[in-house]
């Protein structure tokens, strides 16, 4: 395959299967994702993903899914595996492949003191509910005081904003 074919946005999109909503992603979802989708080659990561984190030389990116719709923009969810941090990110693109917006929705972050885990639920109306819990790394007790719930919405122009609307 030639370089220009590899960099074609439609070829990039084909790596992200369109799914039906509602859907939930969490720390265990990567087992399903990795068994179906191959990691993105570095050439596509450099062309279409906004790299984040200090460990970029070691990070791996795996396509997860594409949200249905896409009349004016495309919304892709991908998994980023770094050192002691695993993220699910949503990125929106113009139909020609220009990045509109990107944010982390669900993560698993390990440290000596605590483990932070979050899940994201995508509903049929385009809202995303994120629930985050903090666990003591030594005792594995969940800290209710540090847990939180966030809401996100992908707007008609493709921007991702935190929302006050309940989606559950």
N, C-alpha and C positions, 0 to 999 in steps of 0.2 A: 504494500500500500504506500502510495506517495505521501510526502509530508503534507501537501495541500489537502489531500483527502482526509488525513488524520486530524487536521485542524478545522475541518468543516463543522460548523455548529450543529447541523442536523445529524451528523455522525456522532457527535458528542451527546446529543439528546437521546439517541437510540440506546445508550447505555443505561438510561433511567426509565424503567418500566412505569407506565401510567397505572395508578392504583385507584380503587374505589374507596370512597370515604364512608364512614369514619375509619380512622386508623390510629394506632398508638405505637410510639417507639419508646424503648427503654433500654436499660443496660444489657438486657439479654437479646435484644433484637439483632445485634451484630452477628450472632451465630447464624441466623436465617439469611441475613444480607450477604455474608461472606461465602455461604454455600451456593449462592445463586449469581452474585455479581462479582466480577473481577476488579481488583484495584485499578484506578485510573493511571494511565502512563503519565510520566512526568511532563511530557510535552503538552498534554491536555490540561493538567493541573496548572501549569504555567500560563496557558492560553486563556483559561476560563474561570479559574478559582482564585479567590483572594486569600493568599496564604496568611495564616495567623500562627502565633506562638513562637517561642524561642528555639524550639527543637525541629524546625522545618526540614533540616537535612535528613531527619529520621522519620518524619511524619508520613503516613500513608492515607490516601483518600479513596473511599469506595462509594460508588453511586448507590443510593438506596431506592428512591422512587421519584416520579414526577407527579405533581398534583394535577388532577383533571382540570379541564378548561383551557386556558391559554389562548384566548382570542386576541388579547393585547400584550400579554407578557407570558413568560414561562416560569414556573416555580419548581425548583429542584431541591431535593433533600439528599445530602450526602453525609457520610461518616468520616470523621477525621480521627485517626489513631496516632496519638503522640506519646511522649513519655509521661506515664502516670496520669494521663488525661485523655479521655475519649469523648468526642463531641458529635452531636448530630446538628448540622447546620442547614438552614433554609437559605437559598439564594434565588433571587428573581432576576430575570434577564429580559431584554427586549427580544423581539422575534428574530433579530439579526445577531444575537449573542452578546450584546452589551450588558454589562452588569448594572442592575438598578439598585439592588439592596441585598444585604446579607446579615444574618444574625444567628447566634447559637441558641438552640431551643432546648436540647436535652444533653446532659453530660454525666460522666462519672469522673470524679477528680479524687485522687488519692494523695494523702499527706501522712506524716507521722501521727498527727493528732486526730484527724478526722477524714471521713469519706463522704463526699457530697454526691448524691445521686438525684437525677431529675428525669421525669418522663414527660412526654409531650403527646397530647391527644388532638388530632385534627378532626374537626367536625364538618358536616356537609355544607355549612354556610361560610366557610373560610376562616373560622376562628380556631385558634390554637390555645389550649389550656396546658400550662406547664406547672407541674407540682414538683417541688424540690424538698428533699429531706437530707438532714445532716446526721451522720452516725459517728459515734466515738470509735476510732480505729482500734483501740485496745479492748474496750468492753463490748463493742457492737451495739450499744444502746442508742436508740433514736432520740434526738433532741427535738421535742415538739416546739420549743421556743424558737429554734432556728429554722424550722420548716416554713415554706411559703408557697403561695399559689400566684401565678402570673398569667395574664391573658394577652395574646397577640392577635393581630388581624393583618391580613394581606389586603391592602387597599386596591381599588380599581386601577391605579397607576403603577402597581407593582411594589410600592414601598411597604415596608413591614413596620408596624407601629404597635407599641404596647397599648392595650385596650382596657377599659373598665367593664366591658361587657362580659357577662357570664356565658360560657359555651357548654356547660355540662347539662 
